[in-house]
Amino acid sequence: MIRSLVALIGGFAIMTFALLFATVIAAYATGATAETIPMNFRIMTTAATPFAAAVAGFACATLARARHWEHVVFLAGLVAVMAVSTAITARSGEPAWYLYAPVVLGPLGVLLGGSMRLRSKARVA
């Protein structure tokens, strides 16, 4: 039970910090501010989403003691719920693709990262 929580919280935290890091880099690279958000900032942060999610899925599958795929699927669901929540409560004026791309890219990235871990684990065993 504790290991399951560690796997889920750890995967989610890793994704959150990876996206935070990507957002800071994108803001620095594009000169984005709270008042002006350039399109290339949106593109960079959207492109970072599946990569951060894949790392989260990989970490979740690694940290889970048993039933690795179930943990990854649960994390993908959690990421989807959080992405939908963010899309619904976002400030007005954001492009629709920017709001809803993470709803698709996040969970898919988690599933991809988890499956990569499970495939690498199967080859070793």
Sequence and secondary structure as in RCSB ss.txt:
>XXXX:A:sequence
MIRSLVALIGGFAIMTFALLFATVIAAYATGATAETIPMNFRIMTTAATPFAAAVAGFACATLARARHWEHVVFL
AGLVAVMAVSTAITARSGEPAWYLYAPVVLGPLGVLLGGSMRLRSKARVA
>XXXX:A:secstr
 HHHHHHHHHHHHHHHHHHHHHHHHHHHHHT  SS   HHHHHHHHHHHHHHHHHHHHHHHHH SS HHHHHHHH
HHHHHHHHHHHHHHS TT  HHHHHHHHHHHHHHHHHHHHHHHHHHHHH 
